[in-house]
């Protein structure tokens, strides 16, 4: 029996719950492996070969190769584990967050310094706020997957 998940109605948000954890187990284990210098070197030398040593789905591997963190999250990735990919690439967390919202690092920083997105119009799916999926680059793929 599936659990009721009222939090799935939060626009542009993927909640890392038990289901996501199971789905992304090997993806997140791969990310954690990047904490070791030897593993980072192997990954950077031949990304595909290193990914193929993990029991990840082909979709997860493609998401990593594309460096599409929103896609990685949809396939079970946890942003705190995925940050290891960004660190391996020499990216800051702020740069990664900006890329996930379709903003430059500076635009993202300025938005956050100015208080982030307004909750007005963004409390649940269907409201007409700027964080609604149809206004976000990460929301388009998610919406297309539901059609």
Buried (B, 14 or more C-beta within 10 A) or exposed (E): EEEEEEEEEBBBBBEBEEEBEEBBEBBBEBBEBBEEEEBBEBBEEEBEEBBEEBEBBEBBBBBBEEBBBBBBBBBBBBBEBBBBBBBBEEBEEBBBBBBBBBBEBEEBBEBEEEEEBEEEBBEEBEEEBEBBBEBBBBBBEBEEEEE
